[in-house]
């Protein structure tokens, strides 16, 4: 776990929130365990945080405010740790058949609405909030919500399932999140490469 994440987590305004941690080296298994816990214990929402992120203390409050508008899925804006430093939000996630094989695709945003709430086809879960109702619906239809589909990771697989259920997913690009690698990658890093 990186120091910036721990400092961010310690500073997170968690007023009134129950906090649960799942230790597991398999990310999809940890996400599934946490989803099941949230469903079984009748939580309202889950804030998904990866341990290589840096975020402001108001992250929980701001994502919750977006969710209060009736949204089931919202993420902040965060960027890849390798070039090209595109945001980890996607316009489309789909599968094509090539030579009889399923080939996964994710169309990246190279340009996106700045400082606003907008529709996306999916994202990574590094700083994302979902309703437990959404987790419940995905689990009822598909089983374990984060089981990877062939060629996709757990996050994209979840987003594809949510989209198949007709769920609208959103990014709030006014919520800036740093992605820690050999440096911290932020919107400023991305702007410098546009």
C-alpha positions as a Markdown table, in Angstrom:
| # | Residue | x | y | z |
|---|---|---|---|---|
| 1 | Unk | 0.0 | 0.0 | 0.0 |
| 2 | Unk | 1.5 | 3.4 | -0.9 |
| 3 | Unk | 2.0 | 6.2 | 1.6 |
| 4 | Unk | -0.1 | 8.7 | -0.4 |
| 5 | Unk | -3.1 | 6.3 | -0.2 |
| 6 | Unk | -2.7 | 5.8 | 3.5 |
| 7 | Unk | -2.5 | 9.5 | 4.1 |
| 8 | Unk | -5.6 | 10.1 | 1.9 |
| 9 | Unk | -7.5 | 7.3 | 3.6 |
| 10 | Unk | -6.7 | 8.7 | 7.1 |
| 11 | Unk | -7.8 | 12.2 | 6.0 |
| 12 | Unk | -11.0 | 10.9 | 4.3 |
| 13 | Unk | -14.1 | 12.5 | 5.9 |
| 14 | Unk | -15.9 | 9.2 | 6.9 |
| 15 | Unk | -18.6 | 10.9 | 9.0 |
| 16 | Unk | -21.4 | 8.3 | 9.5 |
| 17 | Unk | -19.8 | 5.7 | 7.2 |
| 18 | Unk | -19.1 | 2.1 | 8.0 |
| 19 | Unk | -15.7 | 1.1 | 6.8 |
| 20 | Unk | -14.8 | -2.4 | 5.7 |
| 21 | Unk | -11.5 | -3.7 | 4.3 |
| 22 | Unk | -11.0 | -6.9 | 2.5 |
| 23 | Unk | -7.4 | -8.2 | 2.3 |
| 24 | Unk | -6.9 | -10.4 | -0.8 |
| 25 | Unk | -4.3 | -10.5 | -3.5 |
| 26 | Unk | -6.9 | -11.3 | -6.1 |
| 27 | Unk | -8.6 | -8.0 | -6.8 |
| 28 | Unk | -11.8 | -9.5 | -8.4 |
| 29 | Unk | -12.2 | -11.9 | -5.4 |
| 30 | Unk | -11.8 | -9.0 | -2.9 |
| 31 | Unk | -14.3 | -6.9 | -4.9 |
| 32 | Unk | -16.7 | -9.9 | -4.9 |
| 33 | Unk | -16.3 | -10.4 | -1.2 |
| 34 | Unk | -17.0 | -6.8 | -0.4 |
| 35 | Unk | -20.0 | -6.7 | -2.8 |
| 36 | Unk | -21.5 | -9.7 | -1.0 |
| 37 | Unk | -20.8 | -8.2 | 2.4 |
| 38 | Unk | -22.5 | -5.0 | 1.4 |
| 39 | Unk | -25.5 | -6.9 | 0.0 |
| 40 | Unk | -25.8 | -9.2 | 3.0 |
| 41 | Unk | -25.5 | -6.5 | 5.5 |
| 42 | Unk | -27.8 | -4.2 | 3.6 |
| 43 | Unk | -25.5 | -1.2 | 3.0 |
| 44 | Unk | -26.7 | 1.6 | 0.8 |
| 45 | Unk | -23.5 | 2.4 | -1.1 |
| 46 | Unk | -20.0 | 1.2 | -1.5 |
| 47 | Unk | -16.9 | 3.4 | -2.1 |
| 48 | Unk | -14.4 | 1.4 | -4.1 |
| 49 | Unk | -10.8 | 2.6 | -3.6 |
| 50 | Unk | -7.6 | 1.1 | -4.9 |
| 51 | Unk | -4.5 | 1.4 | -2.8 |
| 52 | Unk | -2.5 | 3.3 | -5.4 |
| 53 | Unk | -4.7 | 6.4 | -5.4 |
| 54 | Unk | -4.4 | 9.8 | -3.8 |
| 55 | Unk | -7.6 | 11.7 | -3.1 |
| 56 | Unk | -9.0 | 14.7 | -1.2 |
| 57 | Unk | -10.8 | 14.3 | 2.1 |
| 58 | Unk | -14.2 | 15.2 | 0.6 |
| 59 | Unk | -14.2 | 12.3 | -1.9 |
| 60 | Unk | -16.8 | 10.4 | -0.1 |
| 61 | Unk | -19.0 | 13.4 | 0.4 |
| 62 | Unk | -18.8 | 14.6 | -3.2 |
| 63 | Unk | -19.5 | 11.1 | -4.7 |
| 64 | Unk | -22.4 | 10.7 | -2.3 |
| 65 | Unk | -23.8 | 14.0 | -3.4 |
| 66 | Unk | -23.8 | 12.8 | -7.0 |
| 67 | Unk | -25.4 | 9.6 | -6.0 |
| 68 | Unk | -28.2 | 11.5 | -4.1 |
| 69 | Unk | -29.4 | 12.6 | -7.6 |
| 70 | Unk | -30.5 | 9.0 | -8.2 |
| 71 | Unk | -27.3 | 7.7 | -9.8 |
| 72 | Unk | -26.2 | 4.1 | -9.2 |
| 73 | Unk | -22.6 | 4.5 | -10.4 |
| 74 | Unk | -20.2 | 7.4 | -10.3 |
| 75 | Unk | -16.4 | 7.8 | -10.4 |
| 76 | Unk | -13.9 | 10.6 | -10.1 |
| 77 | Unk | -11.4 | 11.3 | -12.8 |
| 78 | Unk | -8.1 | 9.4 | -12.7 |
| 79 | Unk | -5.5 | 8.6 | -15.3 |
| 80 | Unk | -3.3 | 5.7 | -16.4 |
| 81 | Unk | 0.1 | 5.4 | -15.0 |
| 82 | Unk | 1.8 | 4.8 | -18.4 |
| 83 | Unk | 1.7 | 6.6 | -21.7 |
| 84 | Unk | -0.5 | 7.4 | -23.2 |
| 85 | Unk | -1.8 | 9.0 | -20.0 |
| 86 | Unk | -5.5 | 8.8 | -20.9 |
| 87 | Unk | -8.2 | 8.9 | -18.3 |
| 88 | Unk | -9.4 | 5.6 | -17.0 |
| 89 | Unk | -13.0 | 6.3 | -18.3 |
| 90 | Unk | -14.4 | 4.8 | -21.5 |
| 91 | Unk | -16.8 | 5.8 | -24.2 |
| 92 | Unk | -17.5 | 2.2 | -25.2 |
| 93 | Unk | -16.7 | -1.3 | -23.9 |
| 94 | Unk | -17.5 | -4.1 | -26.3 |
| 95 | Unk | -16.4 | -7.4 | -27.8 |
| 96 | Unk | -15.9 | -8.2 | -31.5 |
| 97 | Unk | -15.3 | -11.5 | -33.2 |
| 98 | Unk | -11.9 | -11.8 | -35.1 |
| 99 | Unk | -10.8 | -15.0 | -36.6 |
| 100 | Unk | -13.5 | -16.8 | -34.5 |
| 101 | Unk | -12.2 | -15.4 | -31.3 |
| 102 | Unk | -13.7 | -12.8 | -29.0 |
| 103 | Unk | -11.6 | -9.7 | -28.8 |
| 104 | Unk | -12.2 | -7.1 | -26.1 |
| 105 | Unk | -12.2 | -3.3 | -26.9 |
| 106 | Unk | -12.5 | -0.2 | -24.8 |
| 107 | Unk | -12.7 | 3.2 | -26.5 |
| 108 | Unk | -10.9 | 5.7 | -24.4 |
| 109 | Unk | -11.7 | 9.3 | -23.9 |
| 110 | Unk | -8.9 | 11.5 | -25.2 |
| 111 | Unk | -11.0 | 14.5 | -24.6 |
| 112 | Unk | -13.7 | 14.6 | -21.9 |
| 113 | Unk | -16.0 | 17.2 | -20.4 |
| 114 | Unk | -13.9 | 19.1 | -17.8 |
| 115 | Unk | -15.3 | 19.7 | -14.3 |
| 116 | Unk | -18.7 | 18.2 | -14.9 |
| 117 | Unk | -20.8 | 15.1 | -14.5 |
| 118 | Unk | -21.2 | 13.1 | -17.7 |
| 119 | Unk | -22.2 | 9.7 | -19.0 |
| 120 | Unk | -19.6 | 7.0 | -19.5 |
| 121 | Unk | -19.7 | 3.4 | -20.7 |
| 122 | Unk | -17.4 | 2.3 | -17.8 |
| 123 | Unk | -14.3 | 3.0 | -15.8 |
| 124 | Unk | -11.7 | 1.4 | -13.6 |
| 125 | Unk | -12.9 | 1.2 | -10.0 |
| 126 | Unk | -10.0 | 3.1 | -8.4 |
| 127 | Unk | -12.2 | 5.8 | -6.9 |
| 128 | Unk | -15.8 | 4.8 | -7.7 |
| 129 | Unk | -19.1 | 4.6 | -5.8 |
| 130 | Unk | -21.9 | 2.2 | -6.5 |
| 131 | Unk | -25.3 | 1.7 | -5.0 |
| 132 | Unk | -25.8 | -1.7 | -3.3 |
| 133 | Unk | -29.0 | -2.0 | -5.3 |
| 134 | Unk | -26.9 | -2.1 | -8.4 |
| 135 | Unk | -24.6 | -4.7 | -6.9 |
| 136 | Unk | -27.6 | -6.7 | -5.9 |
| 137 | Unk | -29.1 | -6.6 | -9.4 |
| 138 | Unk | -25.9 | -7.6 | -11.1 |
| 139 | Unk | -25.4 | -10.5 | -8.6 |
| 140 | Unk | -29.0 | -11.7 | -9.2 |
| 141 | Unk | -28.6 | -11.8 | -13.0 |
| 142 | Unk | -24.9 | -12.8 | -13.3 |
| 143 | Unk | -23.7 | -14.4 | -10.1 |
| 144 | Unk | -20.5 | -12.9 | -8.7 |
| 145 | Unk | -20.5 | -9.2 | -9.9 |
| 146 | Unk | -16.8 | -8.9 | -10.5 |
| 147 | Unk | -16.0 | -12.2 | -12.1 |
| 148 | Unk | -13.8 | -11.3 | -15.1 |
| 149 | Unk | -15.2 | -12.0 | -18.6 |
| 150 | Unk | -12.7 | -13.4 | -21.1 |
| 151 | Unk | -10.3 | -10.7 | -22.1 |
| 152 | Unk | -11.5 | -8.1 | -19.6 |
| 153 | Unk | -10.6 | -7.3 | -16.0 |
| 154 | Unk | -13.1 | -7.3 | -13.2 |
| 155 | Unk | -13.9 | -3.6 | -13.5 |
| 156 | Unk | -14.8 | -3.7 | -17.2 |
| 157 | Unk | -16.7 | -6.9 | -16.7 |
| 158 | Unk | -18.8 | -5.3 | -14.0 |
| 159 | Unk | -19.5 | -2.2 | -16.2 |
| 160 | Unk | -20.5 | -4.4 | -19.1 |
| 161 | Unk | -23.0 | -6.2 | -16.9 |
| 162 | Unk | -24.4 | -3.0 | -15.4 |
| 163 | Unk | -24.8 | -1.6 | -19.0 |
| 164 | Unk | -26.7 | -4.8 | -20.0 |
| 165 | Unk | -29.1 | -4.1 | -17.2 |
| 166 | Unk | -29.6 | -0.6 | -18.5 |
| 167 | Unk | -27.7 | 1.3 | -15.8 |
| 168 | Unk | -26.3 | 4.7 | -16.7 |
| 169 | Unk | -22.8 | 5.2 | -15.4 |
| 170 | Unk | -21.2 | 8.6 | -14.8 |
| 171 | Unk | -17.9 | 10.3 | -14.2 |
| 172 | Unk | -17.6 | 13.5 | -12.1 |
| 173 | Unk | -14.5 | 15.1 | -13.6 |
| 174 | Unk | -14.6 | 17.8 | -11.0 |
| 175 | Unk | -13.4 | 15.1 | -8.5 |
| 176 | Unk | -9.6 | 14.8 | -9.2 |
| 177 | Unk | -7.8 | 11.6 | -8.1 |
| 178 | Unk | -4.1 | 11.0 | -8.4 |
| 179 | Unk | -2.8 | 7.6 | -9.6 |
| 180 | Unk | 0.5 | 6.6 | -7.9 |
| 181 | Unk | 3.2 | 5.0 | -9.9 |
| 182 | Unk | 6.8 | 6.1 | -10.3 |
| 183 | Unk | 5.1 | 9.6 | -10.0 |
| 184 | Unk | 1.6 | 10.8 | -9.2 |
| 185 | Unk | -0.4 | 10.9 | -12.5 |
| 186 | Unk | -3.2 | 13.5 | -12.4 |
| 187 | Unk | -5.2 | 15.7 | -14.8 |
| 188 | Unk | -2.3 | 18.1 | -14.8 |
| 189 | Unk | 0.0 | 15.3 | -16.1 |
| 190 | Unk | -2.5 | 14.5 | -18.8 |
| 191 | Unk | -2.9 | 18.2 | -19.8 |
| 192 | Unk | 0.8 | 18.4 | -20.2 |
| 193 | Unk | 0.7 | 15.6 | -22.9 |
| 194 | Unk | -2.4 | 16.7 | -24.8 |
